[in-house]
Amino acid sequence: MNELDHLRRMRADVPEPGPEELAMRTGWRPDGERPVSRARPVSLLPLALSGAAVLAAAAVFAFLVLGPVDVTEPDTVSVGPAPESSDGSGSTDDVMEVMEPVIEAARSQNVDGGTWYTHLVQGDARGVGDAEDRYGIYGLRTWETWTVMEEGTITSRAVSTDWSLLREDDRDSWERDGSPTRWPYDPDTGEEAVPEDMSDLGSPYEDQPAEYAFGTRVLTLGQVQALPSDPEELAELLLDQESPDGPRNEAMLLRPVLEYPLPPEVRAGVYTLLTRAAGVRTVEGVTDVSGRPAVGVAYDVDASPLGGYEQRILFDPQTGMLLSTELVVVEPAEANADWNRPGDVVRYDLYESMGWTDERPQ
């Protein structure tokens, strides 16, 4: 497996899921304690989380790789009310007005370490239970990644797999289903087991040359660091080649770039380009799936008879860092209406930490 294959597996830098895949997804966790993870001396994003714990991150940033957690009660993940489809303005000026503080915060960031570190929790939803009493669950995966600038290498490790309920009012259905803590692979739909086996996530990827998808290009770490900060020049590099899959949304192309180890001025340029992408609109006064205050942008994912969806990209308005990307149900597929409703987040990437540090993987 090469670097790009590995990143495609653990990140969101893949094409948007098609309607058939989206129609299967959504949630979060009810009450309970999670195993306590070893504290790390770096906390690069403020975790303004209410409630018991950060979602699916029991073993967050521990250097040991944990197996799936088997518990008798699902844990509580503190999230706000399920978001409705954003109704923010699509005017470029209005998007820029909302994003300008984020852009300036990104531009002002200090590069105060030689390692770019991310801690990522991914959630994918599916419907389970009896036909007459369906409910939603998340399959959860936790990753941590270090990019060591001096060496030009990247190390990424799976930390844990887990699960959560879609929402608190799914608890009764879950209990009537016998309070399961594991769901097997579904050969009819192709949906993975929940929680996934750690072995299915591949071996740790240690000290490999860092490479990054940028449109149809593949960039080295040095090339990423040398990207222009001017949004027009960035647009030329990102969009100057035809995709083999045909035209793609600029915001979709930019989404994976947001987690790259960019110099502050380049990050500000990428954010500015995002505000100008066709079809984006503002998202204000929201929280991410873990409850952190956020602002950002959203764009529509192709609607179909199998449902309609909105992709949100949310930022910390104080630090300018990426908080999460979240795929939100606008119109549920008819087949999933028994467990899936408007406002459900059917897929998310939650960045619990992202930024510069002097730490290296041990």
N, C-alpha and C positions, 0 to 999 in steps of 0.2 A: 504494500500500500504506500503510495507516495504522499507527499505533504498535502496536495490539493484534495486527494481522495479522503484523507483523514479529516481535513477541515470541512469538507462537504458533509461528512457524517455527523460532526458535532456542532456545526454552526447553522445559522440561518441563511448562509450565502448560497441558497439553492433557489430555483424558480419557485414561484408561489405554487402551493398545492392546487391541483385541479379540483373542480367541483365535486367529483366523485369521492376524492379523499377528504375534502373539507366536510362533506355531508356526514362523515362518520365521527366528527370530533366535538370537545368542550371543558371548568371548575376549580375546586379547592378542597381543603380539609376541615372536618370537624374537630372536636376537643381531644386533647391528649398531650402527653409530654414526648418530646423527641430526645434521642440520645444527645448528650452534650458533646459538641465538637471541640477539638483543641483550639484554644484561642490563638489567633495570629496577630503579630504586632502591627499589621497593616490593615487599615480600614479606610479605603479610599473613597467610598461614597457614604453619605449619611444614611443610615438605615432607620428612618423614622417609621418603625413598624409598631402597630398596636397589637396586643395579644401575646400569645405564648411564644411563637418562634417564627423565624423566617422560613418561608415555604421550601420544603424538600431539601433543606440545607443542613441537616443534622450533622453530617460529617464535613461541614464546610471547611475547606482549606486545610483539612488534615492531610498529612502526607501519606497516610495509609489508605489503601483502597478498600472501601467497605462493601460488603455484600448487601443485597436487598434487606430492608428492615421488615421483619415480620412481627406485627403487633396485633393486639386484639381490638384496639380502638383506633380509628383514624385520627391523625393529628389535626390541630387547628392551625390554619393559616389565616392570618388577619388580612382581609381584603375589604375594600369598600363595596358598596352596592354595585351590582353588575352594570357596566357602562352601557348606555344607549348609543346608537350610532351618532357619531359626532355631527353637529349641525353648524360647525364653525364656518367662517368665511373662506371662500376659495380665491379671493383676490390676492394677487402677489403682494401688494402693499400691506394688506392685513396680515398675511402669513409672516411677512418680514417683521412687522411690528411685534408680533407675539414672539418670534424667534430671535429678535435682535439681542435681548439680554443674554440668551443662551449662547449666541455667537460670540458676544464680547467676553463672556465668562470663559469660553473655550480658548479664545485668543490670549487671555491673561493667565492661562495655566502655566505653572512652573514645571519644567522637566527636571525633577529633583531626584532622579535615580537612573540607574543603567538598565533596568528591567521593566518591561511593560507587562503588567499582570492583570488577568481577568478571572473572575469567578462567575460562572454561568450556571443557572438552573433553567432547564428546558421542561416545558409541560405540554403534553399532547392529550386531548380528551377523546373519550370513546363512550358509547352507551353500553350498559350491561344490565343484567337482571332479567327477570321473567318478562315475557311479552306484555303482560298486563300491568307490570309494575317496574318500569324501566327507570334507571337513574344514571347519572354521569360520573365518571371517574377521570382522573389524570394519571397517565404514566409519566413519571418524573425522572430526570437524569441530571446529575450535577457534575460539572467539569471545572478544572482549573488549568490555566495556561500561562506560561512564562515565555516572553520573548527577550532574550539576552542580546542587547544591542551590540556590545563589543564583539561578540562571537557570531552574530547574525544567525542565531539558532532559536528554535522554538521547541518547547516541551509541553505536551498536553496530556492530562491524566483524567480518567474517569474517577470520580470520588465516590459516588453512590447512585443507586437507583431506588425508587420508592414509588408511592402512590398517594393520591388524595381524592376525597369526594369532590364532586363538582361544586356543591353548595351545601350549606347547613340543612336546608329543608330536604335534601336527599337522604338524610340520616335514617329516617323511618323506613324508606324503601331498602336501604342497605341492611338494616337490622332484620327486616322481613326476609331478606335474601340469605340470612344466616351469618351476617357480618363477615363476609370473606375478606381476606387480605391479599389474595392472589387471583389473577384471572388468566387462563391459558391463552396461548396463541389461537386465533380464530381463523381456521382455514377457509371459511366462506368469505370473509371480508379481507383477509390478509393482515389483520391488525395484530401487532406484536403482543406478547405476554406482558402483563402488568403485575408487579414490577418486572422489568427486563432482567435477565441474568447478566451479571457484570461481564461475563465472558463474551456476550454478544456485542459489547461495545468496543471490542478490540484491545490489543495490548497497549500499554503506555507508549507514547510517542516521544522519544527522548533525544534531545540535542540534535534535531534535524535542521537542515537549511530552511530558513523561513521563506515561504512563497505566498503570494497573495493574488487572488482574482481581482481584476480591475476591468470591468466590461468584459471584452473577449481577450484581454491580455493577461499574462501572468507576470507579476512583478517580484523582484527580489526585495529584501528588506531595504537595501541601499536605494533602490528605485522608489520605494514607498516614501522614504525619508526625503528624497529629492523631488517629490511631486510639487508642481507649482501651487501657490496659494491663491492665484487669481481664478475666480470661478469660471470665467470663459475658457481659460486654458485647460482647466480640469474637465470641462464639458467636452472639449475637442478630443482629449485623450480617452474619455470614457465612452463617447458615443460615435467615434469616427469609423468604427467598423460594423459591418452588418452582423447581427447575431444569426447563427444557423437556425435559431427558432423564430426568426422574424423580429419585428420591432418589439421592444420591451419598455415598460414604464421606467423613466429615469429614476424615480424614487426607489423602485425595486432594485435597480442596478447599484444605487448608492447605499442601500441598507447594510450590506455586509461590510462596506468600507468604514462604517461608523465605529467599528470596534478595532480597527487597525491602529498600530502605534504611530500615529501621525504627529508631526511637529505642530505646536499650537496654531500657527498661522495657516497651515494646511488644513487642520481640522476646521477652523473658522471658515475657510473657503469651501470645504465640502458641505458644511451646514448651510452656507449661503446658497450653494447650488441646489441643495435639497429644497429650500424655500421656493425656488423658481421652477421646480419640476412640474410638468403638466399634471393637472388633476389633484394636486395636494390642497388640503384645507387645514384650518387651524384646529387644534385641540387644546382647550383651556379648562382650568378648574377641575382637573381629574386627578386620580391617583393611579399608580401602576398596580399590578396584581398583588404586590406585597404591601400596599398602603402608602407608599411614598408620594408626596405631592409632585405633580409633573405638568409639563406643557409639551406641546409637540405638534406633529402634523399627522394627517391621515389621508389615505386614498382608497378608492374602491378596488376590490378584487372582483373579477368578472362574475356577474350574477348569472344564474341559470335556473332552470326548474329545480335543480338540486340545492338551491339556496343562494343567498347573497352575503357577502362578507366585506369587512373594512379592515385594512391593515393600519395599525397605529405605530408610530415611532415616538417614544416618550423620553424626555430629557429632564434632568435636574435643573431647575431654573437658576439655582445658586451657583453650581459648579460647572454647568455646561456639559456634564458627562451624560452619556447614554444610560438610561435606566432600564428600558425594556422595549421590545417589539412585541405587539400583541395582535392576533387575528381575532376580530370580533364579529359575532353573528349579527347581521342586519335582518335577514329573513331566513328562518330555519327551513331546512329541507322537510318536506312533508313526512318523509319516512322517519325523521329524527325528532319530530315535534313532541313525542312523548317524553323526551329527556333534555331537549335542546330548545333554548328560547332566545329571543332577541337580547343582545347585550352580553351573552356568554362569550368568554374568551376561550376559543377552541385550540389555540396554540400560542405559546409565548416563549420568548427568551428573556430571562430576568437576570440582569447584571448586578449582582449583589456587591461586587467590587470591581473597579476598573481604574487603572491609573499607573503612575510611575512609582517604583520602589527600588530599594537597594538589595532586596532579597532575591535569591536565586533558588531554583528547585534543588531540593536535597535528595 
